[in-house]
Amino acid sequence: MSKRILIDPVTRIEGHAKISIFLDDAGNVSDAEFHVVEFRGFEKFCEGRPMSEMPSITPRICGICPVSHLLTSARAGDAILAVAIPPAADKLRRVMNLGQIIQSHALSFFHLSAPDFLLGWDTAVDKRNVFGIVAANPDLARAGIRLRQFGQEVIEILGGKKIHPAWAVPGGVRSPLTTEGREKIRAWLPEAFATTKVALDLFKKVLSTHEKETQIFGNFPSLFMGLVAPDGSWEHHGGKLRFTDSSGSIIADQLEAKNYAEFIGEAVQKNSYLKSPYYTPLGFPDGMYRVGPLARLNVCEQMGVPQADQELKHFKSFGRGAVTSSFLYHYARLIEILASIEFIERYMDDPDLLSNHLRADAGINSLRGVGVSEAPRGTLFHDYTVDENGLLKKVNLIIATGQNNLAMNRTVAQIARHYVRGNNIPEAMLNRVEHGIRCYDPCLSCSTHAAGQMPMQVELVSPDGSILQKITRD
Amino acid sequence: MNIMAKRDAAGEKAPALLVIGYGNELRSDDAVGPKTAEAVEGWQLPGIRSLACHQLTPELTVPISAAQCVVFVDATVDATDTVAMRPLAPAGPDQVMTHAADPRLLLRMAKDLFNRCPPAFLLTIPIENLALGEGLSTSAREGIQSALNLIRSLVPTPNFETQKVNS
């Protein structure tokens, strides 16, 4: 008689989710699933709208990832106009994306994940949270907020509004960087560098005392996918797609995003509204791949900026070919923050950013456009089909978090097998399972376009429906 | 580590009243929070700062800690059919932060991180419609007007001045 444990919802991630852990009669974990219960239907909602509105509509899917949707949507619009945007506009969009990476990764590291590995998995839940970090290390907590503020400032200086900047449009962007804005960004840089280095040093110490977590928190072979530049450098906005395997071998390279349907399939799983993309040449589920910081650092050969390149070398030493442990997502995030700051520093010396040559004007020249960009959580696709008037007939969004769905399932199962035993479920064990999900920093609001929270309840349920054990988190 | 020193020493102007309106503008009436904040911003009154947000996030603790008074504006589906404003206290230690924070969490963080938590209020506007879409129902628009009247009652007299926050 098998049993099922539910963790519903997972704390400290955006949106609704629950984790089911299935035990066999011996009390061992037989399987586990991470599944989502919310549904929103955003793609259908967009049908009939003018394509030109999408950069202002899609950012409102989520309050954490609006810039990612804004920029990817604009790129899909560029493709429908069939234009090459001015170089200044491309650089400005890149700077905004770098700001987005910084602020999103800062939130994930300092507030959502750090309470676990800095305060200890077995720390009581009323201490193992951001207030615990504030009490244990208030300077670090403040620095983390400030780092996120820096990313937000970059976005606001460019877009004029933090959450929904309607600044990137099909064909380019609406406004340049001002000299005043440039000086404001430059003034932030020393502090941003200092905070990131503190965080990197801190996490390397964490790694030295968390070898077990590195081994079993989502450590398994998989493919990895991300954008790369023509020379194989780290890319976040532009470039082409690359797949590598866990030996580090490139199995597909310089793929055009517009052809994504040739190599990415989407499976719908029972008990979840989250679609599960996979690499079609290997089929489902063998074609499981990961996206996001871990994947981007695995598929690239260098970051392209010196300090981050040093860290990348150290990062890659944790794998044989590819780094396969999902616990290292945290390290990868910090390296990407560092790279982003280095690139922003470089861009601030580029006079192009002050240019007024920012838009290419054109009509509807293609009835389909695919935009791709690296959101903080992973590769994001916007696929629009329009009529001759530019009204949307079909929208398909492949969200970063959804592409990690299969890997998150496998991560939950792996951790649960090590920690969950019998009918007694200590909360600290459950938190390790949840942390496996947090490694991916999922944004379920985008994946299923929903948001919300419920009190958490964990139930051990037998097949006949009787509840063997119940744990409640208020 | 004292990364904060330079910024604090520079000093920042503190608003007498900070209004933070939050909600999803693509979920019909859920937009009442940001729409209220945008309306307050349109008053262009000295000493009043207004922020329209999709959701509450940790960096808001910085302006919160600097303000003299904070009003959070949000939609509610759980209340009676009147706009209500009630005082807010900082959260207890067992509350968890996610990507979207609770206003009480932000007050607690402002207090713990910056040693300052101003008087705060939660102003809730009851709504009918959370479906995907733009546009407000009649009752939501009326709720915004009532909310603006309540916020207006908190606005200090024309002779008040903003303060500098020193480290």
Interface residues (C-beta under 8 A of the other chain):
Chain A: T11 R12 I13 E14 R40 G41 F42 F45 I57 R60 I61 C62 G63 I64 P66 L107 H111 L112 V125 D126 K127 N129 V130 F131 V134 A135 P138 D139 L140 A141 R142 A143 G144 I145 R146 R148 Q149 Q152 K162 I163 H164 E191 A194 T195 V198 C443 S445 A451 Q453 D474
Chain B: M1 N2 I3 M4 K6 R7 N24 E25 L26 A52 C53 H54 Q55 T57 P58 E59 T61 V62 G92 P93 D94 Q95 V96 M97 T98 H99 A100 L105 R108 M109 D112 L113 F114 L132 G133
